Amino acid sequence: MIKNTKNKNEKFVLSVTVDFPDDVIYGPFSLKLIDEIMRQIRYMGASRVYWLYYGDVEQDSYWAGNLFIYKGIFTHGSKTISNIGEPLKAAVPIAHKHGLEIYGVLKPYNLGMSGTQSEGSDSFDPNGIQRIGGSVGQVIPFLDKYPHTRMKRKPYDGTDYSNLNIDRIKLLKKDDSPTRIKAENIQIWVSSNNYAYKKIDISPTFKTAIEPAQKKTTDYYGETVTEFGQPILTITLDDINIKEKYVLVTTNFQSEKGDFINTAVSMIEPYHKSKIIPSEVANLSTVWDRPRNFRTGGLEFDSGFGTLQCSLDSSNRPPKIINSWNAAQRGGIIAIAKGLNDYLPSTPCEMYPEVQKLWNGWVDRILATGVDGIDIRISSHGNLVDAPYEYGFDAPAIEKFIDENGYEPSDNPEDKTKLSNIRGETYTEFIRKSSHKARNLGKQFHFHMHTEAFRENPVHGQILGFPPNITFDWETWINENLIDGATFRTSWFEGWEDPPNENAIRQNLDNSLGDPVAKYALNKLNQNKIPLYLNRYIGRAVGLKQYLADYESTFKNPSFAGFDVYEFSDLAHATPDGLKLIQLKNQIMEINKKSIQLGLI
């Protein structure tokens, strides 16, 4: 048995997060099956459950959620709600019966998803929240009533670009190395409704050139792809006249690797009379509804994956083997949709009174379930876009900026910082109110310490899943003694901080904890005696052997008071009939063995 290195008055907490919509993908749940979840969590040696909350189940409530009744993914959600009612409320007494603490986790910015249902598909909702390419697949009823509360893009000229014909397309490679692409390899496909693209029979003038890059390009990981002024190879397709809104360029190559590589957002420029048409970009990369097939379906424009590097001249066929990443990161095409999105898909701005009422009501409802505490998590799924820093310029924030400064904010860094601070002050007030509510009821108040995003100038992969242009002033929350504990998080969105098919580098725990921002946060929180619970993806970041080693090293690390297994749906699945749980890869058993070894059982 390994000796517990914690102070004798500190008990190390193993916890498990339940993001319940992910569980109901596989089968319907009853109270009996929730009891089995708690039994398995207890068996692992855990003493705490973090359970994510998604709003009232009554659809006419101001505070309604609807994730469980969204049929696109959560097939068994409606049956589950019929069986158990609101899931957190159902889970609390069952967790307590098993001797488990249970915390409600609130994602205040999570009002829906980012992915769209293509305009031409049967799933398209003409009355729903619209984005370029289609309707947002799922939002809560609040957004249907108050769509203006979403984070707004900064003002631009407002031209209707969809009516402009494209008379030239320029393709840009990341460097000046040769390409195998010739005129005979190029194909152009079009669609008027982002669905079932058709190849058009045209022969554009084909010209290659070496030109200086007009901007610096960095990728999803923050790595420099092209320096400003660096020589790059370009292909210009001229003498064309394309009227359709959606235009796709591909090649007739069928190999999986190509040589014409760049990020998607920097690979293509459509022109009208020598002026670039502002556009949203797509390839076959997407978080939602993958893999995409442009021949029979639609594309995901402005997906948030536009900064991933990809090759134009690789195969555009759906992959034969689909796993979590090779179906998400796909080249093979580059497409544009004329025009720009005006709002984030489903992420609200905290400055609106309607949003503040929504958040405050959710906190009240979580606390009313009898939870032992509440944990506020900022990251969500409704803000996945290719240019996040273009958003967050909502009228209430701008009005307050003018009141405080006497002029409208410009695009310079100083004004952006001022605007971010204004928004951050409003969020901090929400933290204050929520902390006081929890403590007045004798509950713990925790927050997610997002070291991946709480930093100056996070790279694209770090800001993905977070509201942009806002200062989350966590040090003020600590200094004002508002916090009883923190879920310490280093992983990027969905654990995607390393390129596919490569060894874990950023995901390696020693590396992630050695990051300067993570080290500073650890020291600051430890100095203020805030208990820290390390949140770690299982089944995504590293293999099980390394995951168990990370659990043990966290147990031995005096900076941490606990380790959170994220998440239960990666440990066991319900059977389609909802009668039992099927464990995955013996992970529950192996965690149990490690907990016994550490003396937690």
C-alpha positions in Angstrom: 0.0 0.0 0.0 1.2 3.5 -0.9 1.4 5.9 2.0 -1.0 8.8 1.8 1.2 12.0 1.7 -1.7 14.4 2.5 -2.1 16.1 5.8 -4.0 13.8 8.2 -6.9 16.2 8.2 -7.1 16.1 4.4 -8.8 13.2 2.7 -7.9 12.7 -1.0 -11.1 12.8 -3.1 -11.5 10.5 -6.1 -14.4 11.8 -8.1 -16.2 10.9 -11.3 -18.0 13.3 -13.6 -21.3 12.3 -15.1 -22.2 14.3 -18.2 -25.6 12.5 -18.4 -26.6 13.3 -22.1 -23.6 11.3 -23.2 -24.9 8.3 -21.1 -28.3 8.4 -22.7 -26.8 8.0 -26.2 -26.6 4.3 -25.6 -29.8 3.4 -23.7 -32.7 4.7 -21.6 -32.1 5.2 -17.9 -34.3 4.3 -14.9 -33.7 5.1 -11.3 -32.4 1.6 -10.9 -29.8 2.2 -13.6 -28.7 5.5 -12.0 -28.3 3.5 -8.8 -26.0 1.2 -10.7 -24.0 4.2 -11.9 -23.5 5.3 -8.3 -22.6 1.7 -7.2 -19.9 1.5 -9.8 -18.6 4.9 -8.9 -18.4 3.9 -5.3 -16.7 0.6 -6.3 -13.9 2.6 -7.9 -13.1 4.2 -4.6 -14.7 7.6 -5.4 -16.4 9.6 -2.7 -17.8 12.4 -4.9 -19.9 12.8 -8.1 -19.9 15.8 -10.4 -23.2 15.8 -12.3 -23.8 18.3 -15.1 -27.1 20.2 -15.1 -29.0 21.1 -18.3 -32.1 23.0 -17.2 -35.7 22.4 -16.4 -37.4 19.5 -18.2 -40.7 21.5 -18.5 -40.4 23.1 -21.9 -42.6 26.1 -21.0 -40.2 27.1 -18.2 -38.1 30.2 -18.7 -35.2 28.0 -17.4 -36.0 25.0 -19.7 -33.3 22.9 -21.3 -33.9 20.5 -24.1 -30.7 18.5 -24.7 -32.3 15.2 -23.5 -35.2 15.5 -26.0 -32.8 16.4 -28.9 -33.3 13.4 -31.2 -30.2 14.0 -33.3 -27.8 12.3 -30.9 -29.5 11.6 -27.6 -31.9 8.9 -28.9 -33.0 7.7 -25.4 -33.4 11.1 -23.8 -37.1 11.4 -23.9 -37.7 7.9 -22.5 -35.1 8.7 -19.7 -36.9 11.9 -18.7 -40.2 10.1 -18.7 -38.7 7.5 -16.4 -36.8 9.7 -13.9 -37.7 13.4 -14.4 -35.0 16.0 -14.1 -31.8 14.0 -13.9 -29.8 15.9 -11.3 -32.8 15.9 -8.9 -33.2 12.2 -9.4 -29.5 11.5 -8.9 -29.0 13.4 -5.6 -30.8 11.0 -3.2 -29.3 8.0 -5.0 -25.8 9.4 -4.6 -26.4 10.1 -0.9 -27.7 6.6 -0.4 -24.3 5.3 -1.6 -22.4 7.6 0.7 -21.3 9.9 -2.2 -21.2 13.6 -2.2 -22.8 15.1 -5.3 -22.1 18.5 -6.9 -24.2 20.1 -9.6 -22.1 21.4 -12.4 -23.4 24.4 -14.3 -22.2 25.5 -17.7 -23.8 28.9 -17.9 -22.7 29.6 -21.5 -24.0 26.2 -22.7 -27.3 27.2 -24.4 -27.0 24.8 -27.3 -24.6 23.3 -29.9 -22.6 24.7 -32.8 -23.3 22.3 -35.6 -25.8 23.0 -38.3 -28.4 21.0 -40.2 -27.8 21.9 -43.9 -30.3 24.1 -45.7 -31.3 21.3 -48.2 -31.6 18.5 -45.6 -34.9 17.2 -44.1 -33.6 18.2 -40.7 -33.2 21.9 -41.6 -35.4 24.2 -39.4 -36.4 27.4 -41.2 -37.8 28.8 -38.0 -34.7 27.9 -35.9 -31.5 29.7 -35.1 -29.8 30.3 -38.5 -26.2 30.3 -39.5 -24.5 30.3 -42.9 -25.1 26.8 -44.2 -28.1 25.8 -42.2 -30.0 25.9 -38.8 -28.3 25.2 -35.5 -29.0 21.6 -34.6 -30.0 22.2 -31.0 -30.6 25.3 -28.8 -32.7 25.7 -25.6 -36.1 27.4 -25.8 -34.6 30.6 -24.3 -32.6 31.3 -27.5 -35.6 30.8 -29.6 -37.2 33.6 -27.6 -34.1 35.8 -27.2 -31.8 35.1 -30.2 -30.3 38.6 -30.0 -28.6 37.7 -26.7 -26.0 35.6 -28.5 -22.5 37.0 -28.7 -22.4 39.3 -31.7 -19.8 39.7 -34.3 -18.0 43.1 -34.5 -19.6 45.5 -37.0 -18.6 45.2 -40.7 -20.0 46.8 -43.9 -23.2 44.7 -44.0 -23.1 44.0 -47.7 -25.1 41.0 -49.0 -22.2 39.1 -50.4 -24.4 36.1 -51.3 -25.5 38.0 -54.5 -22.0 38.6 -55.8 -20.7 36.4 -58.6 -17.3 34.8 -58.1 -15.1 35.5 -61.1 -11.8 34.3 -59.7 -10.6 31.8 -57.0 -7.1 31.8 -55.6 -5.7 28.8 -53.8 -2.8 29.4 -51.4 -0.2 26.8 -50.3 1.6 27.3 -47.0 5.0 27.4 -48.7 6.6 27.6 -52.2 7.3 23.9 -52.7 6.0 22.3 -55.9 2.5 20.8 -56.1 1.3 17.8 -58.2 -2.0 19.7 -58.9 -2.5 20.5 -62.6 -5.4 22.1 -64.4 -6.8 18.7 -65.3 -6.9 17.7 -61.6 -9.2 20.6 -60.5 -12.9 20.1 -60.0 -15.4 22.7 -58.9 -18.7 21.8 -57.3 -21.6 24.1 -56.3 -24.8 24.2 -54.4 -27.5 26.8 -53.8 -28.5 25.3 -50.4 -25.4 23.5 -49.0 -26.6 20.1 -49.9 -25.9 17.5 -52.6 -23.2 19.5 -54.4 -23.0 19.2 -58.2 -19.9 19.3 -60.3 -20.0 22.0 -62.9 -18.4 21.6 -66.3 -16.1 24.6 -66.7 -12.4 25.0 -67.7 -11.0 28.0 -65.8 -7.8 29.6 -66.7 -5.2 27.8 -64.5 -2.1 29.7 -63.4 0.5 29.0 -60.7 2.8 31.7 -59.2 5.2 32.3 -56.3 4.0 35.3 -54.3 4.8 36.8 -50.9 2.3 35.8 -48.2 0.1 38.7 -47.3 -0.4 37.6 -43.6 1.2 35.4 -40.9 -0.7 32.2 -40.5 -0.8 30.1 -37.3 -2.6 26.9 -36.9 -4.9 25.3 -34.3 -1.9 24.4 -32.1 -0.4 27.9 -32.2 2.4 26.8 -34.5 3.5 29.2 -37.3 2.4 27.8 -40.7 3.5 30.8 -42.9 5.4 34.0 -42.0 4.3 37.3 -43.4 6.1 37.9 -46.6 7.3 34.3 -47.0 7.2 33.0 -50.5 4.2 30.7 -51.2 2.8 28.9 -54.2 -0.6 30.0 -55.4 -3.0 28.6 -58.0 -5.4 31.1 -59.6 -8.6 29.8 -61.3 -9.7 32.7 -63.5 -12.3 33.5 -66.1 -15.1 31.9 -64.1 -18.6 33.1 -63.3 -20.2 31.3 -60.4 -23.5 32.5 -59.0 -24.2 29.9 -56.4 -23.7 30.8 -52.7 -21.7 27.6 -51.9 -18.7 26.7 -53.9 -16.3 23.8 -53.4 -12.9 23.1 -55.0 -11.4 19.6 -55.0 -9.2 17.4 -57.1 -9.5 14.0 -58.7 -6.7 12.5 -56.6 -7.7 9.5 -54.4 -4.6 9.0 -52.2 -4.9 9.9 -48.5 -2.0 12.3 -48.6 -1.5 15.4 -50.6 1.1 18.1 -51.0 -1.1 21.3 -51.3 -1.3 22.0 -47.5 -2.4 25.0 -45.5 -5.0 25.8 -42.9 -8.5 25.8 -44.3 -9.1 29.5 -43.5 -5.9 30.5 -45.3 -6.2 28.2 -48.3 -8.8 30.0 -50.5 -9.8 33.5 -51.6 -12.9 34.0 -53.8 -13.0 37.3 -55.8 -15.5 39.6 -57.4 -14.1 42.2 -59.6 -10.6 41.9 -58.0 -12.0 42.3 -54.4 -12.0 39.4 -52.0 -15.5 38.3 -51.0 -15.8 37.8 -47.2 -16.7 34.2 -46.7 -17.0 31.3 -44.3 -14.9 28.3 -45.0 -15.4 24.5 -44.8 -13.6 21.3 -45.6 -14.5 17.9 -44.3 -13.5 18.7 -40.8 -16.3 19.0 -38.2 -17.2 18.2 -34.6 -20.8 17.4 -35.5 -22.4 14.8 -37.7 -19.3 13.3 -39.1 -18.1 12.2 -41.6 -19.6 14.7 -44.0 -20.2 13.7 -47.7 -20.8 16.7 -49.9 -22.2 14.5 -52.7 -25.2 13.4 -50.6 -25.3 16.0 -47.8 -23.9 19.3 -46.7 -20.8 20.8 -45.2 -20.1 22.5 -41.8 -19.0 26.1 -42.5 -17.2 28.0 -39.8 -16.8 24.8 -37.8 -14.0 25.9 -35.4 -11.6 23.5 -37.1 -10.6 25.9 -39.9 -7.2 26.4 -38.4 -6.3 22.8 -38.7 -3.8 22.1 -41.4 -5.1 19.9 -44.2 -4.3 19.0 -47.8 -6.5 20.0 -50.7 -5.3 17.2 -53.0 -6.0 14.2 -50.7 -9.0 11.9 -51.2 -12.4 13.5 -50.7 -14.2 10.2 -50.1 -15.5 9.4 -46.6 -12.9 7.5 -44.5 -13.2 3.7 -44.5 -12.4 3.5 -40.8 -14.0 6.1 -38.6 -12.6 7.0 -35.2 -12.9 10.1 -33.1 -10.3 12.1 -35.0 -9.7 11.0 -38.5 -13.4 11.6 -39.3 -13.2 15.1 -37.6 -10.0 16.3 -39.3 -10.4 15.9 -43.0 -9.0 17.7 -46.0 -9.7 16.7 -49.6 -11.8 19.8 -50.4 -11.9 23.5 -49.7 -15.3 25.3 -49.8 -16.6 28.8 -49.3 -20.0 30.2 -48.4 -20.4 33.8 -49.4 -20.9 36.1 -46.4 -20.1 36.0 -42.6 -21.9 34.8 -39.6 -23.3 37.6 -37.4 -23.4 35.7 -34.1 -21.9 32.8 -32.2 -24.1 29.7 -32.8 -25.6 29.5 -29.3 -23.4 31.2 -26.8 -25.0 34.1 -24.9 -23.5 37.4 -23.8 -23.6 37.8 -20.0 -24.4 41.5 -20.3 -28.1 41.0 -21.1 -30.5 41.1 -18.2 -32.4 38.1 -19.8 -29.2 36.0 -19.6 -28.5 37.0 -16.0 -32.1 35.9 -15.1 -31.5 32.6 -16.8 -28.2 31.9 -15.0 -29.4 33.0 -11.6 -32.5 30.7 -11.9 -30.3 27.8 -12.9 -28.2 28.2 -9.8 -31.3 28.3 -7.7 -32.6 25.1 -9.2 -29.4 23.3 -8.8 -29.1 24.2 -5.1 -32.8 23.2 -4.6 -32.0 19.6 -5.6 -30.1 19.0 -2.3 -26.6 18.9 -3.8 -23.6 19.2 -1.6 -22.2 21.9 -3.7 -22.2 23.7 -7.1 -19.3 23.9 -9.6 -19.3 26.5 -12.3 -17.7 25.5 -15.6 -17.3 28.0 -18.4 -16.4 25.8 -21.4 -19.3 24.7 -23.6 -20.2 23.5 -27.1 -22.0 26.6 -28.6 -19.1 28.7 -29.6 -17.1 26.7 -32.0 -16.1 29.0 -34.8 -13.0 29.7 -36.9 -12.5 33.4 -35.9 -13.6 33.5 -32.2 -12.1 36.9 -31.5 -14.4 38.6 -33.9 -17.3 38.1 -31.4 -18.4 39.6 -28.1 -19.3 43.1 -29.3 -22.9 43.2 -28.0 -24.8 46.4 -27.5 -24.9 46.4 -23.7 -21.2 46.0 -23.5 -20.5 48.7 -26.1 -23.0 51.1 -24.3 -21.2 50.6 -21.0 -17.8 51.1 -22.7 -19.1 54.5 -24.1 -20.4 55.5 -20.7 -17.0 54.8 -19.1 -14.8 56.1 -21.8 -16.7 58.7 -23.8 -16.2 57.1 -27.2 -17.0 54.0 -29.1 -14.5 51.1 -28.9 -12.0 50.8 -31.7 -10.3 47.6 -32.9 -7.0 48.4 -31.1 -5.8 46.1 -28.3 -6.3 48.6 -25.5 -10.0 49.1 -26.3 -10.5 45.3 -26.7 -9.0 44.8 -23.2 -11.3 47.5 -21.7 -14.3 45.8 -23.3 -13.2 42.4 -22.1 -12.8 43.8 -18.6 -16.3 45.3 -18.7 -17.8 41.9 -19.6 -15.6 40.2 -17.0 -16.9 42.4 -14.2 -20.4 41.3 -15.0 -19.4 37.7 -14.9 -17.6 38.2 -11.6 -20.9 39.6 -10.2 -22.6 36.4 -11.2 -19.9 34.5 -9.3 -20.4 36.6 -6.2 -24.1 36.1 -6.2 -23.8 32.3 -6.8 -21.2 31.9 -4.1 -23.3 33.7 -1.6 -26.4 31.7 -2.5 -24.5 28.4 -2.1 -22.9 29.3 1.2 -26.1 30.7 2.7 -27.5 27.2 2.3 -24.4 25.5 3.8 -23.2 24.3 0.3 -19.7 24.4 -1.2 -19.0 26.7 -4.1 -16.4 25.6 -6.6 -15.3 26.7 -10.1 -13.4 25.2 -13.0 -9.9 26.6 -13.1 -9.4 26.5 -16.9 -5.7 26.8 -17.3 -6.1 26.0 -21.0 -8.0 29.3 -21.6 -7.4 31.6 -18.6 -4.3 33.1 -20.2 -3.2 36.0 -22.4 -3.6 35.2 -26.1 -4.6 31.5 -26.0 -4.0 29.7 -29.2 -7.0 28.6 -31.3 -7.2 25.1 -29.8 -7.2 26.6 -26.3 -10.0 29.1 -26.8 -12.1 26.6 -28.7 -15.2 26.1 -26.5 -14.8 29.4 -24.6 -16.5 32.7 -25.0 -14.0 35.2 -26.5 -13.0 38.7 -25.6 -13.9 38.5 -21.9 -11.6 38.6 -18.8 -12.4 35.8 -16.4 -10.9 37.4 -13.3 -10.4 34.2 -11.2 -7.8 35.9 -9.0 -10.4 38.4 -7.8 -12.8 35.5 -7.0 -10.0 34.0 -4.8 -9.0 37.3 -3.2 -12.6 38.0 -2.3 -12.8 34.6 -0.6 -15.7 33.4 -2.9 -14.3 29.9 -3.6 -14.3 26.7 -1.6 -12.6 24.5 -4.1 -11.6 24.3 -7.8 -11.7 21.7 -10.5 -8.3 22.1 -12.0 -8.3 21.6 -15.8 -5.5 21.6 -18.3 -7.0 19.7 -21.2 -8.2 21.5 -24.4 -11.6 21.0 -25.9 -12.5 17.3 -26.0 -8.9 16.4 -25.2 -7.7 17.5 -28.6 -4.4 19.1 -27.7 -2.2 16.8 -29.7 -2.3 16.0 -33.4 -3.9 12.7 -34.4 -1.8 9.5 -34.4 1.0 11.1 -32.5 2.3 10.5 -29.0 0.8 12.6 -26.2 3.0 15.7 -25.7 0.7 18.5 -24.5 -1.6 15.8 -23.0 1.3 14.4 -21.0 0.5 15.4 -17.4 4.0 16.5 -16.5 4.1 18.8 -19.6 0.6 20.2 -19.0 1.3 20.9 -15.3 4.7 22.4 -16.2 3.0 25.0 -18.4 3.7 28.5 -16.9 0.0 29.4 -16.5 -0.8 26.1 -14.9 2.1 26.5 -12.5 1.1 30.0 -11.6 -2.5 29.0 -10.9 -1.4 26.0 -8.8 0.8 28.3 -6.6 -1.8 31.0 -6.3 -4.6 28.5 -5.3 -2.4 26.6 -3.0 -1.2 29.8 -1.2 -4.9 30.6 -0.6 -5.6 27.0 0.6 -8.1 26.3 -2.1 -8.5 22.5 -2.5 -7.7 21.5 -6.1 -9.2 18.5 -7.9 -7.4 17.5 -11.1 -9.9 16.9 -14.0 -8.6 14.4 -16.5 -10.1 12.8 -19.6 -10.1 9.0 -19.6 -10.0 7.2 -22.9 -8.8 10.2 -24.9 -5.7 11.9 -23.4 -3.5 8.9 -22.7 -3.7 5.1 -22.5 -5.1 3.4 -19.4 -1.7 2.5 -18.0 -0.5 6.1 -18.1 -3.9 7.3 -16.8 -3.6 5.2 -13.7 0.0 6.4 -13.3 -1.4 10.0 -13.5 -4.0 9.2 -10.9 -1.2 7.9 -8.6 1.1 10.9 -9.2 -1.8 13.3 -8.5 -2.5 11.4 -5.2 1.2 11.9 -4.2 1.3 15.5 -5.3 0.7 17.8 -2.3 -0.7 20.5 -4.6 -3.9 18.4 -5.2 -6.7 17.3 -2.9 -8.3 15.0 -5.5 -8.5 13.5 -8.9 -11.6 13.6 -11.2 -12.3 10.9 -13.7 -13.8 12.5 -16.8 -16.3 11.0 -17.7 -18.5 8.1 -16.7 -19.8 7.4 -20.3 -16.2 6.5 -21.2 -16.3 3.8 -18.4 -19.6 2.0 -19.1 -22.5 2.1 -21.4 -26.2 1.3 -20.9 -27.6 -1.5 -22.9 -30.1 -0.4 -25.6 -32.9 -1.8 -23.4 -31.7 0.1 -20.4 -31.5 -2.9 -18.1 -27.9 -2.9 -17.3 -24.5 -1.2 -17.7 -21.7 -2.8 -19.8 -18.2 -1.9 -18.6 -15.6 -0.7 -21.2 -12.1 -2.2 -21.3 -12.1 -3.2 -17.6 -11.4 0.5 -16.7 -13.6 0.5 -13.7 -11.9 -2.6 -12.3 -8.4 -1.2 -12.9 -9.3 2.1 -11.2 -10.7 0.0 -8.2 -7.3 -1.8 -8.0 -5.4 1.5 -8.0 -7.7 2.9 -5.4 -7.0 -0.1 -3.2 -3.3 0.3 -3.7 -3.5 4.0 -2.7 -5.4 3.1 0.4 -8.7 4.9 -0.6 -10.6 1.6 -0.2 
